[in-house]
Amino acid sequence: MENKRWYDKHRESKMALDMLRTLNPAVRKKLTDDIISVASAIKTVHRENDTAPLSIGLERVLGLYQTNKGRRWYDKQPDLSAAIKTASTLPESDYLNIMEGICMSLK
């Protein structure tokens, strides 16, 4: 059985990260700023509507913890790492919507 990271289990997430990897740094920086902005707005809406989930799941919590080890390619890029961390703390459906949006934008 293949051991996949939590973000590899979703096609859009894997595609979005692959696309982000190939972008030139200036474009990637702009996109990471947009990801943080969108994720923060979604978090605000959930807080205001009191609809935040109780848990984002063990795999995602473990993934956030492991970012401190810097093993993933994007962990070495502070802006992108912050964007992925911010988005990954959203409910899964919101996170996947952001990843799908990245894929659609970059095609």
Residue frames as qw, qx, qy, qz and C-alpha x, y, z in Angstrom:
[[0.000, 0.887, 0.462, 0.000, 0.00, 0.00, 0.00],
 [0.406, 0.471, -0.012, 0.783, 1.31, 3.39, -0.97],
 [0.349, -0.607, -0.439, 0.563, 1.78, 5.83, 1.91],
 [0.221, 0.622, 0.293, 0.692, 0.42, 9.17, 0.73],
 [0.100, -0.103, -0.367, 0.919, 0.41, 12.48, 2.48],
 [0.245, 0.566, 0.651, -0.444, -3.02, 13.89, 3.27],
 [0.295, 0.675, -0.076, -0.672, -2.85, 16.37, 0.40],
 [0.065, 0.292, -0.828, -0.474, -1.91, 13.66, -2.12],
 [0.252, 0.285, 0.913, -0.146, -5.23, 11.90, -1.54],
 [0.370, 0.765, 0.385, -0.361, -7.10, 14.59, -3.44],
 [0.658, 0.401, 0.390, 0.503, -6.41, 15.03, -7.14],
 [0.142, 0.923, 0.146, 0.326, -6.93, 18.80, -7.13],
 [0.500, -0.838, 0.194, 0.105, -4.64, 19.31, -4.17],
 [0.753, -0.194, 0.431, 0.458, -1.81, 17.32, -5.74],
 [0.514, 0.601, 0.371, 0.488, -2.28, 19.07, -9.10],
 [0.073, -0.980, -0.064, -0.172, -2.32, 22.52, -7.50],
 [0.584, -0.706, 0.314, 0.249, 0.88, 21.86, -5.57],
 [0.726, 0.096, 0.461, 0.502, 2.56, 20.49, -8.70],
 [0.332, 0.794, 0.289, 0.420, 1.54, 23.61, -10.62],
 [0.302, -0.952, 0.058, -0.008, 2.71, 25.92, -7.83],
 [0.757, -0.388, 0.329, 0.411, 6.10, 24.21, -7.89],
 [0.620, 0.279, 0.429, 0.595, 6.68, 25.19, -11.53],
 [0.107, 0.951, 0.259, 0.128, 5.65, 28.86, -11.28],
 [0.435, 0.468, -0.242, 0.730, 8.15, 31.64, -11.37],
 [0.364, -0.260, -0.618, 0.647, 8.74, 33.04, -7.86],
 [0.119, 0.034, 0.069, -0.990, 7.01, 36.40, -8.47],
 [0.568, -0.179, -0.485, -0.640, 3.81, 34.76, -9.74],
 [0.599, -0.244, -0.746, 0.160, 3.93, 32.19, -6.95],
 [0.186, -0.123, -0.472, 0.853, 4.27, 34.98, -4.35],
 [0.367, -0.059, -0.124, -0.920, 1.19, 36.76, -5.71],
 [0.668, -0.183, -0.617, -0.374, -0.78, 33.53, -5.71],
 [0.488, -0.191, -0.727, 0.442, 0.28, 32.65, -2.16],
 [0.060, 0.046, 0.290, -0.954, -0.90, 36.08, -0.99],
 [0.552, -0.090, -0.333, -0.759, -4.25, 35.40, -2.68],
 [0.628, -0.169, -0.759, -0.013, -4.52, 31.95, -1.06],
 [0.280, -0.162, -0.621, 0.714, -3.95, 33.43, 2.39],
 [0.248, 0.014, 0.039, -0.968, -6.46, 36.19, 1.72],
 [0.637, -0.128, -0.512, -0.561, -9.18, 33.78, 0.54],
 [0.589, -0.175, -0.759, 0.213, -8.53, 31.28, 3.35],
 [0.135, -0.098, -0.491, 0.855, -8.63, 34.05, 5.95],
 [0.423, -0.051, -0.133, -0.895, -11.93, 35.36, 4.55],
 [0.679, -0.166, -0.653, -0.291, -13.44, 31.87, 4.69],
 [0.441, -0.151, -0.714, 0.523, -12.28, 31.48, 8.31],
 [0.112, 0.020, 0.251, -0.961, -13.92, 34.79, 9.18],
 [0.591, -0.118, -0.376, -0.704, -17.21, 33.68, 7.64],
 [0.659, -0.176, -0.731, 0.036, -17.10, 30.41, 9.59],
 [0.266, -0.099, -0.582, 0.762, -16.36, 32.29, 12.82],
 [0.287, -0.015, 0.044, -0.957, -19.17, 34.77, 12.23],
 [0.716, -0.084, -0.392, -0.572, -21.62, 31.97, 11.39],
 [0.536, -0.414, 0.654, -0.338, -20.26, 29.72, 14.15],
 [0.936, 0.262, -0.023, -0.236, -19.84, 26.93, 11.59],
 [0.176, 0.667, -0.722, 0.046, -16.20, 26.07, 12.18],
 [0.856, -0.039, -0.508, -0.090, -15.58, 22.32, 12.40],
 [0.717, -0.672, 0.170, -0.070, -14.53, 20.80, 15.69],
 [0.641, -0.415, 0.541, 0.352, -11.56, 19.07, 14.06],
 [0.458, 0.679, -0.381, -0.429, -9.69, 19.17, 10.75],
 [0.976, 0.145, -0.153, -0.057, -8.62, 15.56, 11.12],
 [0.758, -0.538, 0.277, 0.244, -5.63, 13.77, 12.55],
 [0.760, 0.249, 0.293, 0.524, -3.74, 13.47, 9.25],
 [0.248, 0.819, 0.116, 0.504, -3.95, 17.20, 8.62],
 [0.476, -0.864, 0.141, -0.081, -2.93, 18.08, 12.19],
 [0.830, -0.275, 0.311, 0.373, 0.05, 15.76, 11.87],
 [0.606, 0.528, 0.256, 0.537, 0.91, 17.39, 8.53],
 [0.053, -0.940, 0.007, -0.338, 0.87, 20.84, 10.13],
 [0.687, -0.674, 0.247, 0.108, 3.12, 19.60, 12.92],
 [0.832, -0.011, 0.342, 0.438, 5.56, 18.08, 10.43],
 [0.417, 0.853, 0.083, 0.303, 5.98, 21.34, 8.51],
 [0.359, -0.888, 0.287, 0.022, 8.45, 22.33, 11.23],
 [0.788, -0.228, 0.476, 0.317, 10.74, 19.58, 9.94],
 [0.212, 0.749, -0.308, -0.547, 10.86, 21.23, 6.51],
 [0.522, -0.090, 0.808, 0.256, 10.76, 17.98, 4.52],
 [0.526, 0.664, 0.529, 0.046, 8.33, 19.11, 1.84],
 [0.486, 0.298, 0.247, 0.784, 9.57, 21.27, -1.03],
 [0.074, -0.764, -0.269, -0.582, 7.17, 24.09, -0.14],
 [0.634, -0.703, -0.240, 0.217, 8.22, 24.15, 3.54],
 [0.609, -0.187, 0.092, 0.765, 11.44, 25.81, 2.40],
 [0.085, 0.393, 0.306, 0.863, 9.47, 28.71, 0.88],
 [0.031, -0.217, -0.626, 0.748, 8.00, 30.69, 3.79],
 [0.404, 0.168, -0.043, -0.898, 5.23, 32.45, 1.84],
 [0.621, 0.035, -0.637, -0.455, 3.96, 29.29, 0.18],
 [0.358, -0.090, -0.868, 0.333, 4.30, 27.28, 3.38],
 [0.146, 0.186, 0.466, -0.853, 2.18, 29.87, 5.22],
 [0.537, 0.135, -0.271, -0.787, -0.45, 29.78, 2.46],
 [0.588, -0.015, -0.788, -0.184, -0.70, 25.98, 2.53],
 [0.204, -0.134, -0.784, 0.571, -0.86, 25.95, 6.34],
 [0.296, 0.164, 0.229, -0.913, -3.58, 28.59, 6.35],
 [0.624, 0.109, -0.422, -0.649, -5.67, 26.80, 3.73],
 [0.519, 0.024, -0.855, 0.002, -5.16, 23.36, 5.25],
 [0.011, -0.115, -0.731, 0.673, -6.73, 24.43, 8.55],
 [0.516, 0.067, -0.094, -0.849, -10.03, 25.07, 6.77],
 [0.793, 0.119, 0.512, -0.309, -12.78, 22.46, 6.55],
 [0.529, -0.083, 0.731, 0.422, -11.83, 19.93, 3.90],
 [0.445, 0.680, 0.559, 0.162, -14.45, 21.09, 1.39],
 [0.052, 0.982, -0.020, -0.179, -13.20, 24.69, 1.59],
 [0.415, -0.577, 0.579, 0.399, -9.58, 23.58, 1.25],
 [0.543, 0.187, 0.738, 0.355, -10.44, 21.49, -1.81],
 [0.326, 0.875, 0.359, -0.003, -12.36, 24.41, -3.34],
 [0.119, -0.897, 0.292, 0.309, -9.25, 26.57, -3.01],
 [0.469, -0.309, 0.730, 0.388, -7.06, 23.88, -4.58],
 [0.506, 0.519, 0.660, 0.196, -9.58, 23.42, -7.40],
 [0.168, 0.964, 0.126, -0.161, -9.58, 27.19, -7.95],
 [0.286, -0.692, 0.523, 0.407, -5.78, 27.18, -8.23],
 [0.525, 0.061, 0.778, 0.340, -5.95, 24.39, -10.81],
 [0.395, 0.760, 0.510, 0.077, -8.57, 26.24, -12.87],
 [0.015, -0.960, 0.074, 0.270, -6.60, 29.50, -12.67],
 [0.299, -0.640, 0.604, 0.369, -3.33, 28.00, -13.76],
 [0.692, 0.243, 0.657, 0.175, -4.54, 25.82, -16.64]]
